[in-house]
Amino acid sequence: MSDTSGPSEVPPGVVSLGDYERHAQAILPADAWAYISGAGADGLTRRWNREAFDGMRLAGRVLADMTDAGTDTMLMGMPMSMPVLVAPVAHQKLAHPGGEVATVLGASAARAWMCVSTLASTTLEEIAEASQTTLIFQLYMQASREVTLSLVRRAEAAGYSALMVTVDAPVNGVRNDEQRAGFRLPPHVAAVNVQGFPTPSSRAGPGESPVFKGLLDTAPTWSDIEWLRQQTTLPVMLKGITSPHDAERALSCGVDAIAVSNHGGRTLDTLPSSIEALLAVADTVRGRVPLVLDGGVRRGTDVLKALACGASAVMVGAPVMHALAVAGPVGIVHMLTILRAELEAAMALTGCVRIDAIDEEILWPGKDAPGLRS
């Protein structure tokens, strides 16, 4: 079992996800903070994620009968107590000695689903053993189908309930914050589930591109998604879709859900905000599979807005690392409880009794942010 020692008390005055972020920045090493908080290039997409949410206004409703109100819902045919998932964040031992085990203890206590990264710093089996919640295994396609399938079979054997294939990061984004801070993984943190696996290497000569000569040699394509769909009976979600055209192609591959995600602004800078992309993808998908929004969620009102724009649920990523760094498993359950309480308050104040009844009627009409509504 991983070491779950470390910070375990919520500091006084921490009452929002933003409070956790400020405390985390104060206690984490500068290079680790650059990795956790960093964005691609100039950080425009990361900023737009928040600006778009902030620019959308809600339409308050009064005197609704909330007798049977609740946040329970369904995703991919499975029940969830609230439409919030812990996103698949890599290298969680950067934030806390317990890493992903500490996170799953907190997520289990909050009755929130957890997505486990291929690049977790704890084995996927150890996380499953500690879990009392629904687990999704986030899969990065590996250099060969045989190696990829070995990860899938491990997830199946450990009791994971679905696969989430990240498709928007065949190469790393240009992360200048990390470069300036000189970030390197410390010795106690490693991607233990893929240690020893073959990785792409450059075959570029002088003046040639390492990206186009080596690093993309084994990058996945749509044919790999079609192959994967045939290899497992687990539900398959694609994470990293922002284009309606890609959403349509994903549906043709038989996926069970789509995570609309710009990777939190960490890969390609100047992608649209997550909520803008959600609106475009939802208009194409039209309910054929559930959509999950990833990127920029910091408030319960953000969750409500995402649901109103067509999402079935949202994921939170960076706030997980913030809460983990500040207060370990206690921080995780507290952070998720805050988000749920904020969502419940927002539902009550907009007259939304059930999750599946939330639609764009709770959004104030008018063009509030670029590309949203007119």
Contacts in CASP RR format, 6 or more apart in sequence:
PFRMAT RR
TARGET T0000
AUTHOR 0000-0000-0000
METHOD contacts of the structure
MODEL  1
MSDTSGPSEVPPGVVSLGDYERHAQAILPADAWAYISGAGADGLTRRWNR
EAFDGMRLAGRVLADMTDAGTDTMLMGMPMSMPVLVAPVAHQKLAHPGGE
VATVLGASAARAWMCVSTLASTTLEEIAEASQTTLIFQLYMQASREVTLS
LVRRAEAAGYSALMVTVDAPVNGVRNDEQRAGFRLPPHVAAVNVQGFPTP
SSRAGPGESPVFKGLLDTAPTWSDIEWLRQQTTLPVMLKGITSPHDAERA
LSCGVDAIAVSNHGGRTLDTLPSSIEALLAVADTVRGRVPLVLDGGVRRG
TDVLKALACGASAVMVGAPVMHALAVAGPVGIVHMLTILRAELEAAMALT
GCVRIDAIDEEILWPGKDAPGLRS
1 101 0 8 1.000
1 126 0 8 1.000
1 129 0 8 1.000
1 130 0 8 1.000
2 93 0 8 1.000
2 97 0 8 1.000
2 98 0 8 1.000
2 99 0 8 1.000
2 100 0 8 1.000
2 101 0 8 1.000
2 102 0 8 1.000
2 122 0 8 1.000
2 126 0 8 1.000
3 97 0 8 1.000
3 98 0 8 1.000
4 97 0 8 1.000
4 98 0 8 1.000
4 101 0 8 1.000
4 102 0 8 1.000
4 105 0 8 1.000
4 328 0 8 1.000
4 329 0 8 1.000
5 97 0 8 1.000
5 98 0 8 1.000
6 96 0 8 1.000
6 97 0 8 1.000
6 98 0 8 1.000
6 328 0 8 1.000
7 27 0 8 1.000
7 96 0 8 1.000
7 325 0 8 1.000
7 326 0 8 1.000
7 327 0 8 1.000
7 328 0 8 1.000
8 327 0 8 1.000
8 328 0 8 1.000
8 329 0 8 1.000
8 330 0 8 1.000
9 327 0 8 1.000
9 330 0 8 1.000
10 326 0 8 1.000
10 327 0 8 1.000
10 330 0 8 1.000
10 331 0 8 1.000
10 334 0 8 1.000
11 23 0 8 1.000
11 326 0 8 1.000
11 327 0 8 1.000
13 19 0 8 1.000
14 20 0 8 1.000
14 23 0 8 1.000
14 326 0 8 1.000
14 327 0 8 1.000
14 334 0 8 1.000
15 338 0 8 1.000
16 298 0 8 1.000
16 299 0 8 1.000
16 338 0 8 1.000
17 298 0 8 1.000
17 299 0 8 1.000
17 316 0 8 1.000
17 319 0 8 1.000
17 322 0 8 1.000
17 323 0 8 1.000
17 335 0 8 1.000
17 338 0 8 1.000
17 339 0 8 1.000
18 298 0 8 1.000
18 319 0 8 1.000
18 322 0 8 1.000
20 319 0 8 1.000
20 322 0 8 1.000
20 323 0 8 1.000
20 326 0 8 1.000
20 331 0 8 1.000
20 335 0 8 1.000
21 37 0 8 1.000
21 318 0 8 1.000
21 319 0 8 1.000
21 322 0 8 1.000
23 322 0 8 1.000
23 325 0 8 1.000
23 326 0 8 1.000
24 33 0 8 1.000
24 36 0 8 1.000
24 95 0 8 1.000
24 321 0 8 1.000
24 322 0 8 1.000
24 323 0 8 1.000
24 325 0 8 1.000
24 326 0 8 1.000
25 33 0 8 1.000
25 37 0 8 1.000
27 325 0 8 1.000
27 326 0 8 1.000
28 36 0 8 1.000
28 94 0 8 1.000
28 95 0 8 1.000
28 325 0 8 1.000
30 181 0 8 1.000
31 178 0 8 1.000
31 181 0 8 1.000
31 182 0 8 1.000
31 183 0 8 1.000
31 184 0 8 1.000
32 94 0 8 1.000
32 95 0 8 1.000
32 183 0 8 1.000
33 181 0 8 1.000
34 177 0 8 1.000
34 178 0 8 1.000
34 180 0 8 1.000
34 181 0 8 1.000
34 182 0 8 1.000
34 183 0 8 1.000
35 91 0 8 1.000
35 94 0 8 1.000
35 178 0 8 1.000
35 181 0 8 1.000
35 183 0 8 1.000
36 94 0 8 1.000
36 95 0 8 1.000
36 318 0 8 1.000
36 321 0 8 1.000
36 322 0 8 1.000
36 325 0 8 1.000
37 177 0 8 1.000
37 318 0 8 1.000
38 46 0 8 1.000
38 175 0 8 1.000
38 177 0 8 1.000
38 178 0 8 1.000
38 266 0 8 1.000
39 45 0 8 1.000
39 46 0 8 1.000
39 175 0 8 1.000
39 177 0 8 1.000
39 264 0 8 1.000
39 265 0 8 1.000
39 266 0 8 1.000
39 269 0 8 1.000
40 46 0 8 1.000
40 173 0 8 1.000
40 174 0 8 1.000
40 175 0 8 1.000
40 176 0 8 1.000
40 177 0 8 1.000
40 265 0 8 1.000
40 266 0 8 1.000
40 267 0 8 1.000
40 268 0 8 1.000
40 269 0 8 1.000
41 173 0 8 1.000
41 174 0 8 1.000
41 175 0 8 1.000
41 176 0 8 1.000
41 269 0 8 1.000
41 270 0 8 1.000
42 176 0 8 1.000
42 269 0 8 1.000
43 265 0 8 1.000
43 269 0 8 1.000
44 269 0 8 1.000
44 270 0 8 1.000
45 262 0 8 1.000
45 264 0 8 1.000
45 265 0 8 1.000
45 268 0 8 1.000
45 269 0 8 1.000
45 270 0 8 1.000
45 271 0 8 1.000
45 272 0 8 1.000
45 273 0 8 1.000
46 264 0 8 1.000
46 265 0 8 1.000
46 266 0 8 1.000
46 296 0 8 1.000
48 272 0 8 1.000
48 273 0 8 1.000
48 276 0 8 1.000
49 262 0 8 1.000
49 264 0 8 1.000
49 265 0 8 1.000
49 273 0 8 1.000
49 274 0 8 1.000
49 275 0 8 1.000
49 295 0 8 1.000
49 296 0 8 1.000
50 296 0 8 1.000
50 298 0 8 1.000
51 273 0 8 1.000
51 369 0 8 1.000
52 273 0 8 1.000
52 274 0 8 1.000
52 275 0 8 1.000
52 276 0 8 1.000
52 369 0 8 1.000
52 370 0 8 1.000
52 372 0 8 1.000
53 273 0 8 1.000
53 275 0 8 1.000
53 296 0 8 1.000
53 297 0 8 1.000
53 298 0 8 1.000
53 299 0 8 1.000
53 301 0 8 1.000
53 302 0 8 1.000
53 305 0 8 1.000
54 369 0 8 1.000
55 368 0 8 1.000
55 369 0 8 1.000
55 372 0 8 1.000
56 275 0 8 1.000
56 305 0 8 1.000
56 363 0 8 1.000
56 364 0 8 1.000
56 368 0 8 1.000
56 369 0 8 1.000
56 372 0 8 1.000
56 373 0 8 1.000
57 363 0 8 1.000
57 364 0 8 1.000
57 368 0 8 1.000
58 301 0 8 1.000
58 304 0 8 1.000
58 305 0 8 1.000
58 346 0 8 1.000
58 349 0 8 1.000
58 350 0 8 1.000
58 362 0 8 1.000
58 363 0 8 1.000
58 364 0 8 1.000
59 350 0 8 1.000
59 361 0 8 1.000
59 362 0 8 1.000
59 363 0 8 1.000
59 364 0 8 1.000
59 365 0 8 1.000
60 349 0 8 1.000
60 350 0 8 1.000
60 351 0 8 1.000
60 362 0 8 1.000
61 349 0 8 1.000
61 350 0 8 1.000
61 351 0 8 1.000
61 362 0 8 1.000
62 351 0 8 1.000
64 348 0 8 1.000
64 351 0 8 1.000
64 352 0 8 1.000
64 353 0 8 1.000
65 353 0 8 1.000
66 348 0 8 1.000
66 351 0 8 1.000
66 353 0 8 1.000
68 353 0 8 1.000
68 354 0 8 1.000
69 344 0 8 1.000
69 347 0 8 1.000
69 348 0 8 1.000
69 352 0 8 1.000
69 353 0 8 1.000
69 354 0 8 1.000
70 344 0 8 1.000
70 347 0 8 1.000
70 353 0 8 1.000
70 354 0 8 1.000
70 355 0 8 1.000
71 81 0 8 1.000
71 82 0 8 1.000
71 83 0 8 1.000
71 340 0 8 1.000
71 343 0 8 1.000
71 344 0 8 1.000
71 347 0 8 1.000
71 355 0 8 1.000
72 79 0 8 1.000
72 80 0 8 1.000
72 81 0 8 1.000
72 82 0 8 1.000
72 355 0 8 1.000
73 79 0 8 1.000
73 80 0 8 1.000
73 82 0 8 1.000
73 83 0 8 1.000
73 312 0 8 1.000
73 313 0 8 1.000
73 355 0 8 1.000
73 356 0 8 1.000
74 80 0 8 1.000
74 312 0 8 1.000
75 83 0 8 1.000
75 113 0 8 1.000
75 257 0 8 1.000
75 290 0 8 1.000
75 292 0 8 1.000
75 312 0 8 1.000
75 313 0 8 1.000
76 162 0 8 1.000
76 235 0 8 1.000
76 237 0 8 1.000
76 256 0 8 1.000
76 257 0 8 1.000
76 290 0 8 1.000
77 235 0 8 1.000
78 134 0 8 1.000
78 161 0 8 1.000
78 162 0 8 1.000
80 112 0 8 1.000
80 113 0 8 1.000
80 134 0 8 1.000
80 313 0 8 1.000
81 111 0 8 1.000
81 112 0 8 1.000
82 111 0 8 1.000
82 112 0 8 1.000
82 340 0 8 1.000
82 343 0 8 1.000
83 303 0 8 1.000
83 307 0 8 1.000
83 311 0 8 1.000
83 312 0 8 1.000
83 313 0 8 1.000
83 314 0 8 1.000
83 343 0 8 1.000
83 355 0 8 1.000
84 112 0 8 1.000
84 303 0 8 1.000
84 313 0 8 1.000
84 314 0 8 1.000
84 315 0 8 1.000
84 316 0 8 1.000
84 336 0 8 1.000
84 339 0 8 1.000
84 340 0 8 1.000
84 343 0 8 1.000
85 112 0 8 1.000
85 113 0 8 1.000
85 114 0 8 1.000
85 115 0 8 1.000
85 136 0 8 1.000
85 292 0 8 1.000
85 313 0 8 1.000
85 314 0 8 1.000
85 315 0 8 1.000
85 316 0 8 1.000
86 103 0 8 1.000
86 107 0 8 1.000
86 112 0 8 1.000
86 113 0 8 1.000
86 114 0 8 1.000
86 115 0 8 1.000
86 315 0 8 1.000
86 316 0 8 1.000
86 317 0 8 1.000
86 320 0 8 1.000
86 332 0 8 1.000
86 336 0 8 1.000
87 115 0 8 1.000
87 294 0 8 1.000
87 315 0 8 1.000
87 316 0 8 1.000
87 317 0 8 1.000
87 320 0 8 1.000
88 115 0 8 1.000
88 116 0 8 1.000
88 117 0 8 1.000
88 118 0 8 1.000
88 136 0 8 1.000
88 138 0 8 1.000
88 164 0 8 1.000
88 166 0 8 1.000
88 239 0 8 1.000
89 117 0 8 1.000
89 317 0 8 1.000
89 318 0 8 1.000
89 320 0 8 1.000
89 321 0 8 1.000
90 117 0 8 1.000
90 118 0 8 1.000
90 119 0 8 1.000
90 120 0 8 1.000
90 121 0 8 1.000
90 191 0 8 1.000
91 119 0 8 1.000
91 120 0 8 1.000
91 121 0 8 1.000
91 185 0 8 1.000
91 189 0 8 1.000
91 191 0 8 1.000
92 98 0 8 1.000
92 99 0 8 1.000
92 100 0 8 1.000
92 102 0 8 1.000
92 103 0 8 1.000
92 120 0 8 1.000
92 121 0 8 1.000
92 122 0 8 1.000
92 320 0 8 1.000
92 321 0 8 1.000
92 324 0 8 1.000
93 99 0 8 1.000
93 100 0 8 1.000
93 121 0 8 1.000
93 122 0 8 1.000
93 188 0 8 1.000
93 189 0 8 1.000
94 121 0 8 1.000
94 185 0 8 1.000
94 186 0 8 1.000
94 189 0 8 1.000
94 321 0 8 1.000
95 321 0 8 1.000
95 322 0 8 1.000
95 324 0 8 1.000
95 325 0 8 1.000
96 102 0 8 1.000
96 324 0 8 1.000
96 325 0 8 1.000
96 328 0 8 1.000
98 122 0 8 1.000
98 328 0 8 1.000
99 121 0 8 1.000
99 122 0 8 1.000
99 324 0 8 1.000
100 116 0 8 1.000
100 117 0 8 1.000
100 120 0 8 1.000
100 121 0 8 1.000
100 122 0 8 1.000
100 126 0 8 1.000
100 127 0 8 1.000
101 122 0 8 1.000
101 126 0 8 1.000
101 127 0 8 1.000
101 130 0 8 1.000
102 324 0 8 1.000
102 328 0 8 1.000
102 329 0 8 1.000
102 332 0 8 1.000
103 114 0 8 1.000
103 320 0 8 1.000
103 324 0 8 1.000
103 329 0 8 1.000
103 332 0 8 1.000
104 114 0 8 1.000
104 116 0 8 1.000
104 127 0 8 1.000
104 130 0 8 1.000
104 131 0 8 1.000
104 133 0 8 1.000
104 135 0 8 1.000
105 130 0 8 1.000
105 329 0 8 1.000
105 332 0 8 1.000
106 328 0 8 1.000
106 329 0 8 1.000
106 330 0 8 1.000
106 331 0 8 1.000
106 332 0 8 1.000
106 333 0 8 1.000
106 336 0 8 1.000
107 113 0 8 1.000
107 114 0 8 1.000
107 131 0 8 1.000
107 133 0 8 1.000
107 332 0 8 1.000
107 333 0 8 1.000
107 336 0 8 1.000
108 114 0 8 1.000
108 130 0 8 1.000
108 131 0 8 1.000
108 132 0 8 1.000
108 133 0 8 1.000
109 329 0 8 1.000
109 332 0 8 1.000
109 333 0 8 1.000
110 332 0 8 1.000
110 333 0 8 1.000
110 336 0 8 1.000
110 337 0 8 1.000
110 340 0 8 1.000
111 133 0 8 1.000
112 133 0 8 1.000
112 336 0 8 1.000
113 133 0 8 1.000
113 134 0 8 1.000
113 135 0 8 1.000
113 136 0 8 1.000
114 127 0 8 1.000
114 131 0 8 1.000
114 133 0 8 1.000
114 134 0 8 1.000
114 135 0 8 1.000
114 136 0 8 1.000
115 135 0 8 1.000
115 136 0 8 1.000
115 137 0 8 1.000
115 138 0 8 1.000
115 164 0 8 1.000
115 315 0 8 1.000
116 124 0 8 1.000
116 127 0 8 1.000
116 135 0 8 1.000
116 136 0 8 1.000
116 137 0 8 1.000
116 138 0 8 1.000
116 160 0 8 1.000
117 138 0 8 1.000
118 137 0 8 1.000
118 138 0 8 1.000
118 139 0 8 1.000
118 140 0 8 1.000
118 151 0 8 1.000
118 166 0 8 1.000
118 191 0 8 1.000
118 193 0 8 1.000
118 194 0 8 1.000
119 140 0 8 1.000
119 191 0 8 1.000
119 193 0 8 1.000
119 194 0 8 1.000
120 127 0 8 1.000
120 191 0 8 1.000
120 192 0 8 1.000
120 193 0 8 1.000
121 189 0 8 1.000
121 190 0 8 1.000
121 191 0 8 1.000
121 192 0 8 1.000
122 192 0 8 1.000
123 192 0 8 1.000
123 193 0 8 1.000
124 137 0 8 1.000
124 151 0 8 1.000
124 154 0 8 1.000
124 155 0 8 1.000
124 158 0 8 1.000
124 160 0 8 1.000
124 193 0 8 1.000
125 154 0 8 1.000
125 158 0 8 1.000
127 135 0 8 1.000
128 135 0 8 1.000
128 158 0 8 1.000
128 159 0 8 1.000
128 160 0 8 1.000
134 161 0 8 1.000
135 158 0 8 1.000
135 159 0 8 1.000
135 160 0 8 1.000
135 161 0 8 1.000
136 160 0 8 1.000
136 161 0 8 1.000
136 162 0 8 1.000
136 163 0 8 1.000
136 164 0 8 1.000
136 237 0 8 1.000
137 151 0 8 1.000
137 152 0 8 1.000
137 155 0 8 1.000
137 160 0 8 1.000
137 162 0 8 1.000
137 163 0 8 1.000
137 164 0 8 1.000
138 163 0 8 1.000
138 164 0 8 1.000
138 165 0 8 1.000
138 166 0 8 1.000
138 239 0 8 1.000
139 148 0 8 1.000
139 151 0 8 1.000
139 152 0 8 1.000
139 155 0 8 1.000
139 163 0 8 1.000
139 164 0 8 1.000
139 165 0 8 1.000
139 166 0 8 1.000
140 165 0 8 1.000
140 166 0 8 1.000
140 169 0 8 1.000
140 194 0 8 1.000
141 148 0 8 1.000
141 165 0 8 1.000
141 220 0 8 1.000
141 224 0 8 1.000
141 228 0 8 1.000
142 148 0 8 1.000
142 151 0 8 1.000
142 194 0 8 1.000
142 197 0 8 1.000
142 198 0 8 1.000
142 218 0 8 1.000
143 197 0 8 1.000
143 198 0 8 1.000
143 199 0 8 1.000
143 200 0 8 1.000
143 218 0 8 1.000
144 198 0 8 1.000
144 218 0 8 1.000
145 224 0 8 1.000
145 227 0 8 1.000
147 197 0 8 1.000
147 198 0 8 1.000
148 224 0 8 1.000
148 228 0 8 1.000
149 231 0 8 1.000
151 193 0 8 1.000
151 194 0 8 1.000
152 163 0 8 1.000
152 228 0 8 1.000
152 231 0 8 1.000
152 232 0 8 1.000
152 234 0 8 1.000
154 193 0 8 1.000
155 163 0 8 1.000
155 234 0 8 1.000
156 232 0 8 1.000
156 234 0 8 1.000
160 234 0 8 1.000
161 234 0 8 1.000
161 235 0 8 1.000
162 234 0 8 1.000
162 235 0 8 1.000
162 236 0 8 1.000
162 237 0 8 1.000
162 256 0 8 1.000
162 257 0 8 1.000
163 228 0 8 1.000
163 232 0 8 1.000
163 234 0 8 1.000
163 235 0 8 1.000
163 236 0 8 1.000
163 237 0 8 1.000
164 237 0 8 1.000
164 238 0 8 1.000
164 239 0 8 1.000
164 259 0 8 1.000
165 225 0 8 1.000
165 228 0 8 1.000
165 236 0 8 1.000
165 237 0 8 1.000
165 238 0 8 1.000
165 239 0 8 1.000
166 239 0 8 1.000
166 240 0 8 1.000
167 220 0 8 1.000
167 225 0 8 1.000
167 238 0 8 1.000
167 239 0 8 1.000
167 240 0 8 1.000
167 241 0 8 1.000
168 239 0 8 1.000
168 240 0 8 1.000
168 241 0 8 1.000
168 242 0 8 1.000
168 261 0 8 1.000
168 262 0 8 1.000
168 263 0 8 1.000
168 267 0 8 1.000
168 268 0 8 1.000
169 263 0 8 1.000
169 267 0 8 1.000
170 216 0 8 1.000
170 219 0 8 1.000
170 220 0 8 1.000
171 211 0 8 1.000
171 215 0 8 1.000
171 216 0 8 1.000
171 219 0 8 1.000
172 267 0 8 1.000
173 266 0 8 1.000
173 267 0 8 1.000
173 268 0 8 1.000
174 269 0 8 1.000
175 266 0 8 1.000
200 214 0 8 1.000
200 215 0 8 1.000
200 216 0 8 1.000
200 217 0 8 1.000
200 218 0 8 1.000
200 219 0 8 1.000
201 214 0 8 1.000
201 215 0 8 1.000
202 210 0 8 1.000
202 213 0 8 1.000
202 214 0 8 1.000
202 215 0 8 1.000
203 213 0 8 1.000
203 214 0 8 1.000
203 217 0 8 1.000
204 210 0 8 1.000
204 212 0 8 1.000
204 213 0 8 1.000
204 214 0 8 1.000
205 213 0 8 1.000
222 249 0 8 1.000
222 253 0 8 1.000
225 236 0 8 1.000
225 238 0 8 1.000
225 250 0 8 1.000
225 253 0 8 1.000
225 255 0 8 1.000
226 253 0 8 1.000
228 236 0 8 1.000
229 236 0 8 1.000
229 253 0 8 1.000
229 254 0 8 1.000
229 255 0 8 1.000
235 256 0 8 1.000
235 257 0 8 1.000
236 254 0 8 1.000
236 255 0 8 1.000
236 256 0 8 1.000
236 257 0 8 1.000
237 255 0 8 1.000
237 256 0 8 1.000
237 257 0 8 1.000
237 258 0 8 1.000
237 259 0 8 1.000
237 292 0 8 1.000
238 250 0 8 1.000
238 255 0 8 1.000
238 257 0 8 1.000
238 258 0 8 1.000
238 259 0 8 1.000
239 259 0 8 1.000
239 261 0 8 1.000
239 292 0 8 1.000
239 294 0 8 1.000
240 259 0 8 1.000
240 260 0 8 1.000
240 261 0 8 1.000
240 262 0 8 1.000
240 263 0 8 1.000
240 294 0 8 1.000
241 247 0 8 1.000
241 250 0 8 1.000
241 258 0 8 1.000
241 259 0 8 1.000
241 260 0 8 1.000
241 261 0 8 1.000
241 277 0 8 1.000
241 281 0 8 1.000
242 260 0 8 1.000
242 261 0 8 1.000
242 262 0 8 1.000
242 271 0 8 1.000
242 272 0 8 1.000
242 277 0 8 1.000
242 280 0 8 1.000
242 281 0 8 1.000
243 280 0 8 1.000
243 281 0 8 1.000
244 280 0 8 1.000
244 281 0 8 1.000
244 283 0 8 1.000
244 284 0 8 1.000
247 258 0 8 1.000
247 281 0 8 1.000
247 284 0 8 1.000
247 285 0 8 1.000
248 284 0 8 1.000
250 258 0 8 1.000
251 285 0 8 1.000
251 288 0 8 1.000
251 289 0 8 1.000
255 289 0 8 1.000
256 289 0 8 1.000
256 290 0 8 1.000
257 289 0 8 1.000
257 290 0 8 1.000
257 291 0 8 1.000
257 292 0 8 1.000
257 312 0 8 1.000
258 281 0 8 1.000
258 285 0 8 1.000
258 289 0 8 1.000
258 290 0 8 1.000
258 291 0 8 1.000
258 292 0 8 1.000
259 291 0 8 1.000
259 292 0 8 1.000
259 293 0 8 1.000
259 294 0 8 1.000
259 315 0 8 1.000
260 274 0 8 1.000
260 277 0 8 1.000
260 278 0 8 1.000
260 281 0 8 1.000
260 291 0 8 1.000
260 292 0 8 1.000
260 293 0 8 1.000
260 294 0 8 1.000
260 311 0 8 1.000
261 274 0 8 1.000
261 293 0 8 1.000
261 294 0 8 1.000
261 295 0 8 1.000
261 315 0 8 1.000
262 268 0 8 1.000
262 271 0 8 1.000
262 272 0 8 1.000
262 273 0 8 1.000
262 274 0 8 1.000
262 277 0 8 1.000
262 294 0 8 1.000
262 295 0 8 1.000
263 294 0 8 1.000
264 274 0 8 1.000
264 294 0 8 1.000
264 295 0 8 1.000
264 296 0 8 1.000
264 318 0 8 1.000
265 271 0 8 1.000
265 295 0 8 1.000
271 277 0 8 1.000
272 280 0 8 1.000
272 371 0 8 1.000
273 369 0 8 1.000
274 293 0 8 1.000
274 294 0 8 1.000
274 295 0 8 1.000
274 296 0 8 1.000
275 293 0 8 1.000
275 305 0 8 1.000
275 306 0 8 1.000
275 309 0 8 1.000
275 372 0 8 1.000
276 369 0 8 1.000
276 370 0 8 1.000
276 371 0 8 1.000
276 372 0 8 1.000
278 291 0 8 1.000
278 293 0 8 1.000
278 306 0 8 1.000
278 309 0 8 1.000
278 310 0 8 1.000
278 311 0 8 1.000
279 309 0 8 1.000
279 310 0 8 1.000
279 371 0 8 1.000
279 372 0 8 1.000
281 291 0 8 1.000
282 291 0 8 1.000
282 309 0 8 1.000
282 310 0 8 1.000
282 311 0 8 1.000
285 291 0 8 1.000
290 312 0 8 1.000
290 313 0 8 1.000
291 310 0 8 1.000
291 311 0 8 1.000
291 312 0 8 1.000
292 311 0 8 1.000
292 312 0 8 1.000
292 313 0 8 1.000
292 314 0 8 1.000
292 315 0 8 1.000
293 306 0 8 1.000
293 309 0 8 1.000
293 311 0 8 1.000
293 313 0 8 1.000
293 314 0 8 1.000
293 315 0 8 1.000
294 314 0 8 1.000
294 315 0 8 1.000
294 317 0 8 1.000
295 315 0 8 1.000
295 317 0 8 1.000
296 302 0 8 1.000
296 318 0 8 1.000
297 303 0 8 1.000
297 306 0 8 1.000
297 314 0 8 1.000
297 315 0 8 1.000
297 316 0 8 1.000
297 319 0 8 1.000
297 339 0 8 1.000
298 319 0 8 1.000
299 339 0 8 1.000
299 342 0 8 1.000
300 339 0 8 1.000
300 342 0 8 1.000
300 343 0 8 1.000
300 345 0 8 1.000
300 346 0 8 1.000
301 342 0 8 1.000
301 343 0 8 1.000
301 346 0 8 1.000
302 314 0 8 1.000
303 314 0 8 1.000
303 339 0 8 1.000
303 342 0 8 1.000
303 343 0 8 1.000
303 346 0 8 1.000
304 343 0 8 1.000
304 346 0 8 1.000
304 347 0 8 1.000
304 350 0 8 1.000
304 352 0 8 1.000
304 358 0 8 1.000
304 362 0 8 1.000
305 363 0 8 1.000
306 314 0 8 1.000
307 314 0 8 1.000
307 355 0 8 1.000
307 358 0 8 1.000
308 358 0 8 1.000
308 359 0 8 1.000
308 360 0 8 1.000
308 361 0 8 1.000
308 362 0 8 1.000
308 363 0 8 1.000
309 360 0 8 1.000
309 363 0 8 1.000
310 359 0 8 1.000
316 335 0 8 1.000
316 336 0 8 1.000
316 339 0 8 1.000
319 335 0 8 1.000
319 339 0 8 1.000
320 332 0 8 1.000
320 335 0 8 1.000
322 335 0 8 1.000
323 331 0 8 1.000
323 332 0 8 1.000
323 334 0 8 1.000
323 335 0 8 1.000
324 331 0 8 1.000
324 332 0 8 1.000
327 334 0 8 1.000
346 352 0 8 1.000
347 353 0 8 1.000
347 358 0 8 1.000
350 362 0 8 1.000
351 362 0 8 1.000
352 358 0 8 1.000
352 362 0 8 1.000
360 373 0 8 1.000
363 373 0 8 1.000
365 373 0 8 1.000
366 373 0 8 1.000
366 374 0 8 1.000
367 373 0 8 1.000
367 374 0 8 1.000
END
